[in-house]
Each structure stands twice: as structure tokens, then as C-alpha cells.
């Protein structure tokens, strides 16, 4: 049997990128917005982006289950 080529998982870099973008969104909202309602909305949106990034990173690090025949 020939060795299968190494598969790159695009979810891992995407997850780390979402983690960074979430922090940038939260920090920019705190610095730039003066209204509490708008600031709170952007902070929650940033936290949601971070949560999505964290889920993608964790899922990309989980070892795949072996196939059963």
C-alpha cells in the first residue's frame, strides 16, 4: 500500500484566526464605542466569535475515530 499524503486541516488555522479576531472585536468595541448598549452588543458578538474559534480549535485537535468494518 502506498502511504497516503498528509491531509492539512483548514479548521485549525481558521479557529486560531477566529480567536484572534474575537479579541480584536472586543477590544475595539471597548475602546471605540461610548454607548453602553452598542458596546455590550459588540462585546457579546466578539465573545461569540471567540467561542466559535475555540470550538473549531478543539475539534481540530481531537483524534479521528478509527473506521470499523
PDB file of N, CA, C and O in Angstrom:
ATOM      1  N   UNK A   1       0.831  -1.186   0.000  1.00  0.00           N
ATOM      2  CA  UNK A   1       0.000   0.000   0.000  1.00  0.00           C
ATOM      3  C   UNK A   1       0.872   1.246   0.000  1.00  0.00           C
ATOM      4  O   UNK A   1       1.913   1.293   0.655  1.00  0.00           O
ATOM      5  N   UNK A   2       0.443   2.224  -0.725  1.00  0.00           N
ATOM      6  CA  UNK A   2       1.172   3.490  -0.764  1.00  0.00           C
ATOM      7  C   UNK A   2       0.745   4.342   0.426  1.00  0.00           C
ATOM      8  O   UNK A   2      -0.404   4.299   0.865  1.00  0.00           O
ATOM      9  N   UNK A   3       1.686   5.106   0.927  1.00  0.00           N
ATOM     10  CA  UNK A   3       1.378   5.987   2.048  1.00  0.00           C
ATOM     11  C   UNK A   3       0.475   7.111   1.570  1.00  0.00           C
ATOM     12  O   UNK A   3       0.701   7.698   0.511  1.00  0.00           O
ATOM     13  N   UNK A   4      -0.548   7.404   2.357  1.00  0.00           N
ATOM     14  CA  UNK A   4      -1.461   8.482   1.978  1.00  0.00           C
ATOM     15  C   UNK A   4      -0.798   9.831   2.268  1.00  0.00           C
ATOM     16  O   UNK A   4      -0.075   9.967   3.255  1.00  0.00           O
ATOM     17  N   UNK A   5      -1.040  10.817   1.419  1.00  0.00           N
ATOM     18  CA  UNK A   5      -0.445  12.131   1.660  1.00  0.00           C
ATOM     19  C   UNK A   5      -1.022  12.756   2.924  1.00  0.00           C
ATOM     20  O   UNK A   5      -2.173  12.512   3.285  1.00  0.00           O
ATOM     21  N   UNK A   6      -0.212  13.555   3.578  1.00  0.00           N
ATOM     22  CA  UNK A   6      -0.655  14.194   4.814  1.00  0.00           C
ATOM     23  C   UNK A   6      -1.762  15.186   4.498  1.00  0.00           C
ATOM     24  O   UNK A   6      -1.612  16.050   3.634  1.00  0.00           O
ATOM     25  N   UNK A   7      -2.861  15.051   5.200  1.00  0.00           N
ATOM     26  CA  UNK A   7      -4.012  15.926   4.994  1.00  0.00           C
ATOM     27  C   UNK A   7      -3.904  17.126   5.914  1.00  0.00           C
ATOM     28  O   UNK A   7      -3.729  16.980   7.124  1.00  0.00           O
ATOM     29  N   UNK A   8      -4.009  18.306   5.338  1.00  0.00           N
ATOM     30  CA  UNK A   8      -3.991  19.500   6.164  1.00  0.00           C
ATOM     31  C   UNK A   8      -5.417  19.858   6.533  1.00  0.00           C
ATOM     32  O   UNK A   8      -6.316  19.806   5.694  1.00  0.00           O
ATOM     33  N   UNK A   9      -5.617  20.217   7.776  1.00  0.00           N
ATOM     34  CA  UNK A   9      -6.944  20.545   8.269  1.00  0.00           C
ATOM     35  C   UNK A   9      -7.112  22.061   8.277  1.00  0.00           C
ATOM     36  O   UNK A   9      -6.428  22.740   9.043  1.00  0.00           O
ATOM     37  N   UNK A  10      -7.997  22.612   7.452  1.00  0.00           N
ATOM     38  CA  UNK A  10      -8.161  24.070   7.413  1.00  0.00           C
ATOM     39  C   UNK A  10      -8.870  24.626   8.636  1.00  0.00           C
ATOM     40  O   UNK A  10      -8.881  25.841   8.832  1.00  0.00           O
ATOM     41  N   UNK A  11      -9.467  23.767   9.469  1.00  0.00           N
ATOM     42  CA  UNK A  11     -10.189  24.269  10.630  1.00  0.00           C
ATOM     43  C   UNK A  11      -9.251  24.777  11.726  1.00  0.00           C
ATOM     44  O   UNK A  11      -9.610  25.685  12.475  1.00  0.00           O
ATOM     45  N   UNK A  12      -8.063  24.200  11.823  1.00  0.00           N
ATOM     46  CA  UNK A  12      -7.146  24.611  12.880  1.00  0.00           C
ATOM     47  C   UNK A  12      -6.697  26.063  12.709  1.00  0.00           C
ATOM     48  O   UNK A  12      -6.843  26.839  13.654  1.00  0.00           O
ATOM     49  N   UNK A  13      -6.153  26.478  11.546  1.00  0.00           N
ATOM     50  CA  UNK A  13      -5.777  27.890  11.411  1.00  0.00           C
ATOM     51  C   UNK A  13      -6.987  28.817  11.435  1.00  0.00           C
ATOM     52  O   UNK A  13      -6.893  29.945  11.920  1.00  0.00           O
ATOM     53  N   UNK A  14      -8.125  28.352  10.915  1.00  0.00           N
ATOM     54  CA  UNK A  14      -9.331  29.175  10.946  1.00  0.00           C
ATOM     55  C   UNK A  14      -9.787  29.399  12.384  1.00  0.00           C
ATOM     56  O   UNK A  14     -10.223  30.496  12.733  1.00  0.00           O
ATOM     57  N   UNK A  15      -9.689  28.372  13.216  1.00  0.00           N
ATOM     58  CA  UNK A  15     -10.067  28.513  14.625  1.00  0.00           C
ATOM     59  C   UNK A  15      -9.185  29.498  15.357  1.00  0.00           C
ATOM     60  O   UNK A  15      -9.682  30.326  16.120  1.00  0.00           O
ATOM     61  N   UNK A  16      -7.867  29.424  15.136  1.00  0.00           N
ATOM     62  CA  UNK A  16      -6.971  30.377  15.786  1.00  0.00           C
ATOM     63  C   UNK A  16      -7.198  31.796  15.270  1.00  0.00           C
ATOM     64  O   UNK A  16      -7.096  32.757  16.032  1.00  0.00           O
ATOM     65  N   UNK A  17      -7.507  31.931  13.977  1.00  0.00           N
ATOM     66  CA  UNK A  17      -7.808  33.247  13.419  1.00  0.00           C
ATOM     67  C   UNK A  17      -9.075  33.825  14.041  1.00  0.00           C
ATOM     68  O   UNK A  17      -9.138  35.022  14.323  1.00  0.00           O
ATOM     69  N   UNK A  18     -10.082  32.985  14.256  1.00  0.00           N
ATOM     70  CA  UNK A  18     -11.311  33.459  14.884  1.00  0.00           C
ATOM     71  C   UNK A  18     -11.076  33.856  16.340  1.00  0.00           C
ATOM     72  O   UNK A  18     -11.687  34.809  16.823  1.00  0.00           O
ATOM     73  N   UNK A  19     -10.207  33.143  17.042  1.00  0.00           N
ATOM     74  CA  UNK A  19      -9.880  33.533  18.418  1.00  0.00           C
ATOM     75  C   UNK A  19      -9.260  34.933  18.452  1.00  0.00           C
ATOM     76  O   UNK A  19      -9.619  35.757  19.293  1.00  0.00           O
ATOM     77  N   UNK A  20      -8.340  35.190  17.542  1.00  0.00           N
ATOM     78  CA  UNK A  20      -7.685  36.497  17.491  1.00  0.00           C
ATOM     79  C   UNK A  20      -8.673  37.578  17.075  1.00  0.00           C
ATOM     80  O   UNK A  20      -8.686  38.663  17.658  1.00  0.00           O
ATOM     81  N   UNK A  21      -9.497  37.295  16.078  1.00  0.00           N
ATOM     82  CA  UNK A  21     -10.466  38.285  15.608  1.00  0.00           C
ATOM     83  C   UNK A  21     -11.502  38.611  16.680  1.00  0.00           C
ATOM     84  O   UNK A  21     -11.960  39.749  16.780  1.00  0.00           O
ATOM     85  N   UNK A  22     -11.867  37.621  17.474  1.00  0.00           N
ATOM     86  CA  UNK A  22     -12.807  37.872  18.568  1.00  0.00           C
ATOM     87  C   UNK A  22     -12.230  38.840  19.588  1.00  0.00           C
ATOM     88  O   UNK A  22     -12.921  39.747  20.052  1.00  0.00           O
ATOM     89  N   UNK A  23     -10.949  38.645  19.941  1.00  0.00           N
ATOM     90  CA  UNK A  23     -10.305  39.564  20.878  1.00  0.00           C
ATOM     91  C   UNK A  23     -10.211  40.967  20.298  1.00  0.00           C
ATOM     92  O   UNK A  23     -10.441  41.948  21.006  1.00  0.00           O
ATOM     93  N   UNK A  24      -9.874  41.071  19.017  1.00  0.00           N
ATOM     94  CA  UNK A  24      -9.778  42.391  18.381  1.00  0.00           C
ATOM     95  C   UNK A  24     -11.144  43.071  18.384  1.00  0.00           C
ATOM     96  O   UNK A  24     -11.235  44.274  18.630  1.00  0.00           O
ATOM     97  N   UNK A  25     -12.204  42.315  18.113  1.00  0.00           N
ATOM     98  CA  UNK A  25     -13.547  42.884  18.120  1.00  0.00           C
ATOM     99  C   UNK A  25     -13.939  43.385  19.504  1.00  0.00           C
ATOM    100  O   UNK A  25     -14.498  44.474  19.635  1.00  0.00           O
ATOM    101  N   UNK A  26     -13.652  42.605  20.530  1.00  0.00           N
ATOM    102  CA  UNK A  26     -13.981  43.008  21.904  1.00  0.00           C
ATOM    103  C   UNK A  26     -13.184  44.245  22.309  1.00  0.00           C
ATOM    104  O   UNK A  26     -13.753  45.203  22.832  1.00  0.00           O
ATOM    105  N   UNK A  27     -11.879  44.229  22.073  1.00  0.00           N
ATOM    106  CA  UNK A  27     -11.050  45.360  22.485  1.00  0.00           C
ATOM    107  C   UNK A  27     -11.389  46.638  21.721  1.00  0.00           C
ATOM    108  O   UNK A  27     -11.395  47.723  22.303  1.00  0.00           O
ATOM    109  N   UNK A  28     -11.668  46.520  20.433  1.00  0.00           N
ATOM    110  CA  UNK A  28     -12.024  47.719  19.670  1.00  0.00           C
ATOM    111  C   UNK A  28     -13.379  48.261  20.103  1.00  0.00           C
ATOM    112  O   UNK A  28     -13.578  49.476  20.110  1.00  0.00           O
ATOM    113  N   UNK A  29     -14.315  47.389  20.464  1.00  0.00           N
ATOM    114  CA  UNK A  29     -15.609  47.862  20.951  1.00  0.00           C
ATOM    115  C   UNK A  29     -15.458  48.605  22.267  1.00  0.00           C
ATOM    116  O   UNK A  29     -16.099  49.636  22.472  1.00  0.00           O
ATOM    117  N   UNK A  30     -14.626  48.100  23.154  1.00  0.00           N
ATOM    118  CA  UNK A  30     -14.436  48.762  24.452  1.00  0.00           C
ATOM    119  C   UNK A  30     -13.772  50.118  24.268  1.00  0.00           C
ATOM    120  O   UNK A  30     -14.121  51.076  24.958  1.00  0.00           O
ATOM    121  N   UNK A  31     -12.827  50.211  23.357  1.00  0.00           N
ATOM    122  CA  UNK A  31     -12.093  51.461  23.155  1.00  0.00           C
ATOM    123  C   UNK A  31     -12.900  52.482  22.356  1.00  0.00           C
ATOM    124  O   UNK A  31     -12.908  53.662  22.704  1.00  0.00           O
ATOM    125  N   UNK A  32     -13.573  52.052  21.299  1.00  0.00           N
ATOM    126  CA  UNK A  32     -14.175  52.991  20.363  1.00  0.00           C
ATOM    127  C   UNK A  32     -15.611  53.388  20.684  1.00  0.00           C
ATOM    128  O   UNK A  32     -16.010  54.516  20.393  1.00  0.00           O
ATOM    129  N   UNK A  33     -16.384  52.508  21.267  1.00  0.00           N
ATOM    130  CA  UNK A  33     -17.802  52.793  21.475  1.00  0.00           C
ATOM    131  C   UNK A  33     -18.047  53.407  22.843  1.00  0.00           C
ATOM    132  O   UNK A  33     -17.489  52.965  23.847  1.00  0.00           O
ATOM    133  N   UNK A  34     -18.890  54.431  22.867  1.00  0.00           N
ATOM    134  CA  UNK A  34     -19.203  55.110  24.126  1.00  0.00           C
ATOM    135  C   UNK A  34     -20.541  54.685  24.702  1.00  0.00           C
ATOM    136  O   UNK A  34     -20.720  54.697  25.920  1.00  0.00           O
ATOM    137  N   UNK A  35     -21.491  54.307  23.842  1.00  0.00           N
ATOM    138  CA  UNK A  35     -22.806  53.898  24.325  1.00  0.00           C
ATOM    139  C   UNK A  35     -22.728  52.484  24.897  1.00  0.00           C
ATOM    140  O   UNK A  35     -22.138  51.586  24.297  1.00  0.00           O
ATOM    141  N   UNK A  36     -23.329  52.309  26.059  1.00  0.00           N
ATOM    142  CA  UNK A  36     -23.251  51.016  26.746  1.00  0.00           C
ATOM    143  C   UNK A  36     -23.939  49.907  25.969  1.00  0.00           C
ATOM    144  O   UNK A  36     -23.451  48.778  25.941  1.00  0.00           O
ATOM    145  N   UNK A  37     -25.081  50.216  25.329  1.00  0.00           N
ATOM    146  CA  UNK A  37     -25.817  49.178  24.603  1.00  0.00           C
ATOM    147  C   UNK A  37     -25.011  48.692  23.397  1.00  0.00           C
ATOM    148  O   UNK A  37     -24.907  47.488  23.162  1.00  0.00           O
ATOM    149  N   UNK A  38     -24.449  49.616  22.642  1.00  0.00           N
ATOM    150  CA  UNK A  38     -23.659  49.236  21.471  1.00  0.00           C
ATOM    151  C   UNK A  38     -22.398  48.491  21.892  1.00  0.00           C
ATOM    152  O   UNK A  38     -22.011  47.504  21.265  1.00  0.00           O
ATOM    153  N   UNK A  39     -21.765  48.967  22.949  1.00  0.00           N
ATOM    154  CA  UNK A  39     -20.553  48.317  23.437  1.00  0.00           C
ATOM    155  C   UNK A  39     -20.851  46.893  23.890  1.00  0.00           C
ATOM    156  O   UNK A  39     -20.111  45.961  23.574  1.00  0.00           O
ATOM    157  N   UNK A  40     -21.925  46.737  24.622  1.00  0.00           N
ATOM    158  CA  UNK A  40     -22.303  45.404  25.101  1.00  0.00           C
ATOM    159  C   UNK A  40     -22.621  44.453  23.966  1.00  0.00           C
ATOM    160  O   UNK A  40     -22.250  43.280  24.015  1.00  0.00           O
ATOM    161  N   UNK A  41     -23.303  44.946  22.945  1.00  0.00           N
ATOM    162  CA  UNK A  41     -23.622  44.105  21.797  1.00  0.00           C
ATOM    163  C   UNK A  41     -22.379  43.625  21.076  1.00  0.00           C
ATOM    164  O   UNK A  41     -22.276  42.453  20.716  1.00  0.00           O
ATOM    165  N   UNK A  42     -21.424  44.541  20.863  1.00  0.00           N
ATOM    166  CA  UNK A  42     -20.198  44.148  20.178  1.00  0.00           C
ATOM    167  C   UNK A  42     -19.330  43.235  21.046  1.00  0.00           C
ATOM    168  O   UNK A  42     -18.647  42.352  20.528  1.00  0.00           O
ATOM    169  N   UNK A  43     -19.355  43.442  22.346  1.00  0.00           N
ATOM    170  CA  UNK A  43     -18.596  42.562  23.241  1.00  0.00           C
ATOM    171  C   UNK A  43     -19.172  41.148  23.187  1.00  0.00           C
ATOM    172  O   UNK A  43     -18.416  40.179  23.111  1.00  0.00           O
ATOM    173  N   UNK A  44     -20.503  41.017  23.226  1.00  0.00           N
ATOM    174  CA  UNK A  44     -21.106  39.687  23.137  1.00  0.00           C
ATOM    175  C   UNK A  44     -20.864  39.050  21.776  1.00  0.00           C
ATOM    176  O   UNK A  44     -20.672  37.837  21.687  1.00  0.00           O
ATOM    177  N   UNK A  45     -20.871  39.855  20.714  1.00  0.00           N
ATOM    178  CA  UNK A  45     -20.563  39.315  19.386  1.00  0.00           C
ATOM    179  C   UNK A  45     -19.118  38.821  19.335  1.00  0.00           C
ATOM    180  O   UNK A  45     -18.846  37.760  18.773  1.00  0.00           O
ATOM    181  N   UNK A  46     -18.196  39.579  19.917  1.00  0.00           N
ATOM    182  CA  UNK A  46     -16.799  39.162  19.962  1.00  0.00           C
ATOM    183  C   UNK A  46     -16.604  37.890  20.768  1.00  0.00           C
ATOM    184  O   UNK A  46     -15.817  37.020  20.396  1.00  0.00           O
ATOM    185  N   UNK A  47     -17.330  37.789  21.878  1.00  0.00           N
ATOM    186  CA  UNK A  47     -17.241  36.568  22.676  1.00  0.00           C
ATOM    187  C   UNK A  47     -17.815  35.373  21.915  1.00  0.00           C
ATOM    188  O   UNK A  47     -17.321  34.254  22.052  1.00  0.00           O
ATOM    189  N   UNK A  48     -18.851  35.607  21.116  1.00  0.00           N
ATOM    190  CA  UNK A  48     -19.394  34.537  20.279  1.00  0.00           C
ATOM    191  C   UNK A  48     -18.397  34.085  19.228  1.00  0.00           C
ATOM    192  O   UNK A  48     -18.269  32.889  18.967  1.00  0.00           O
ATOM    193  N   UNK A  49     -17.684  35.037  18.618  1.00  0.00           N
ATOM    194  CA  UNK A  49     -16.656  34.693  17.636  1.00  0.00           C
ATOM    195  C   UNK A  49     -15.543  33.904  18.302  1.00  0.00           C
ATOM    196  O   UNK A  49     -15.036  32.940  17.728  1.00  0.00           O
ATOM    197  N   UNK A  50     -15.158  34.304  19.505  1.00  0.00           N
ATOM    198  CA  UNK A  50     -14.128  33.560  20.233  1.00  0.00           C
ATOM    199  C   UNK A  50     -14.593  32.146  20.575  1.00  0.00           C
ATOM    200  O   UNK A  50     -13.818  31.194  20.476  1.00  0.00           O
ATOM    201  N   UNK A  51     -15.847  32.010  20.974  1.00  0.00           N
ATOM    202  CA  UNK A  51     -16.370  30.675  21.295  1.00  0.00           C
ATOM    203  C   UNK A  51     -16.371  29.782  20.057  1.00  0.00           C
ATOM    204  O   UNK A  51     -16.025  28.604  20.140  1.00  0.00           O
ATOM    205  N   UNK A  52     -16.757  30.336  18.917  1.00  0.00           N
ATOM    206  CA  UNK A  52     -16.732  29.569  17.674  1.00  0.00           C
ATOM    207  C   UNK A  52     -15.302  29.153  17.327  1.00  0.00           C
ATOM    208  O   UNK A  52     -15.069  28.016  16.918  1.00  0.00           O
ATOM    209  N   UNK A  53     -14.351  30.066  17.489  1.00  0.00           N
ATOM    210  CA  UNK A  53     -12.952  29.734  17.234  1.00  0.00           C
ATOM    211  C   UNK A  53     -12.445  28.658  18.168  1.00  0.00           C
ATOM    212  O   UNK A  53     -11.707  27.766  17.750  1.00  0.00           O
ATOM    213  N   UNK A  54     -12.833  28.734  19.431  1.00  0.00           N
ATOM    214  CA  UNK A  54     -12.407  27.727  20.402  1.00  0.00           C
ATOM    215  C   UNK A  54     -12.975  26.353  20.053  1.00  0.00           C
ATOM    216  O   UNK A  54     -12.281  25.344  20.180  1.00  0.00           O
ATOM    217  N   UNK A  55     -14.213  26.310  19.622  1.00  0.00           N
ATOM    218  CA  UNK A  55     -14.819  25.037  19.217  1.00  0.00           C
ATOM    219  C   UNK A  55     -14.067  24.454  18.021  1.00  0.00           C
ATOM    220  O   UNK A  55     -13.790  23.255  17.991  1.00  0.00           O
ATOM    221  N   UNK A  56     -13.737  25.283  17.043  1.00  0.00           N
ATOM    222  CA  UNK A  56     -13.011  24.792  15.875  1.00  0.00           C
ATOM    223  C   UNK A  56     -11.616  24.285  16.240  1.00  0.00           C
ATOM    224  O   UNK A  56     -11.165  23.267  15.714  1.00  0.00           O
ATOM    225  N   UNK A  57     -10.939  24.989  17.134  1.00  0.00           N
ATOM    226  CA  UNK A  57      -9.600  24.551  17.545  1.00  0.00           C
ATOM    227  C   UNK A  57      -9.675  23.226  18.289  1.00  0.00           C
ATOM    228  O   UNK A  57      -8.879  22.323  18.030  1.00  0.00           O
ATOM    229  N   UNK A  58     -10.616  23.103  19.202  1.00  0.00           N
ATOM    230  CA  UNK A  58     -10.742  21.859  19.973  1.00  0.00           C
ATOM    231  C   UNK A  58     -11.118  20.704  19.056  1.00  0.00           C
ATOM    232  O   UNK A  58     -10.566  19.612  19.185  1.00  0.00           O
ATOM    233  N   UNK A  59     -12.047  20.926  18.134  1.00  0.00           N
ATOM    234  CA  UNK A  59     -12.457  19.844  17.226  1.00  0.00           C
ATOM    235  C   UNK A  59     -11.335  19.432  16.289  1.00  0.00           C
ATOM    236  O   UNK A  59     -11.247  18.267  15.900  1.00  0.00           O
ATOM    237  N   UNK A  60     -10.470  20.383  15.919  1.00  0.00           N
ATOM    238  CA  UNK A  60      -9.377  20.020  15.014  1.00  0.00           C
ATOM    239  C   UNK A  60      -8.270  19.263  15.743  1.00  0.00           C
ATOM    240  O   UNK A  60      -7.457  18.600  15.099  1.00  0.00           O
ATOM    241  N   UNK A  61      -8.222  19.348  17.071  1.00  0.00           N
ATOM    242  CA  UNK A  61      -7.199  18.632  17.829  1.00  0.00           C
ATOM    243  C   UNK A  61      -7.651  17.254  18.300  1.00  0.00           C
ATOM    244  O   UNK A  61      -6.833  16.472  18.784  1.00  0.00           O
ATOM    245  N   UNK A  62      -8.916  16.950  18.168  1.00  0.00           N
ATOM    246  CA  UNK A  62      -9.422  15.637  18.570  1.00  0.00           C
ATOM    247  C   UNK A  62      -9.020  14.616  17.510  1.00  0.00           C
ATOM    248  O   UNK A  62      -9.221  14.834  16.315  1.00  0.00           O
ATOM    249  N   UNK A  63      -8.456  13.510  17.959  1.00  0.00           N
ATOM    250  CA  UNK A  63      -8.029  12.453  17.030  1.00  0.00           C
ATOM    251  C   UNK A  63      -9.249  11.811  16.393  1.00  0.00           C
ATOM    252  O   UNK A  63     -10.237  11.551  17.079  1.00  0.00           O
ATOM    253  N   UNK A  64      -9.196  11.552  15.092  1.00  0.00           N
ATOM    254  CA  UNK A  64     -10.337  10.906  14.446  1.00  0.00           C
ATOM    255  C   UNK A  64     -10.502   9.471  14.929  1.00  0.00           C
ATOM    256  O   UNK A  64      -9.528   8.787  15.244  1.00  0.00           O
ATOM    257  N   UNK A  65     -11.735   9.039  14.979  1.00  0.00           N
ATOM    258  CA  UNK A  65     -12.014   7.665  15.398  1.00  0.00           C
ATOM    259  C   UNK A  65     -11.617   6.724  14.267  1.00  0.00           C
ATOM    260  O   UNK A  65     -11.841   7.028  13.095  1.00  0.00           O
ATOM    261  N   UNK A  66     -11.024   5.573  14.618  1.00  0.00           N
ATOM    262  CA  UNK A  66     -10.687   4.602  13.563  1.00  0.00           C
ATOM    263  C   UNK A  66     -11.951   4.035  12.926  1.00  0.00           C
ATOM    264  O   UNK A  66     -12.967   3.840  13.594  1.00  0.00           O
ATOM    265  N   UNK A  67     -11.871   3.780  11.647  1.00  0.00           N
ATOM    266  CA  UNK A  67     -13.013   3.223  10.942  1.00  0.00           C
ATOM    267  C   UNK A  67     -13.169   1.749  11.294  1.00  0.00           C
ATOM    268  O   UNK A  67     -12.188   1.011  11.381  1.00  0.00           O
ATOM    269  N   UNK A  68     -14.400   1.338  11.491  1.00  0.00           N
ATOM    270  CA  UNK A  68     -14.697  -0.063  11.810  1.00  0.00           C
ATOM    271  C   UNK A  68     -15.349  -0.700  10.592  1.00  0.00           C
ATOM    272  O   UNK A  68     -16.193  -0.101   9.927  1.00  0.00           O
ATOM    273  N   UNK A  69     -14.941  -1.907  10.326  1.00  0.00           N
ATOM    274  CA  UNK A  69     -15.509  -2.618   9.176  1.00  0.00           C
ATOM    275  C   UNK A  69     -16.407  -3.728   9.614  1.00  0.00           C
ATOM    276  O   UNK A  69     -16.971  -4.432   8.777  1.00  0.00           O
TER     277      UNK A  69
END
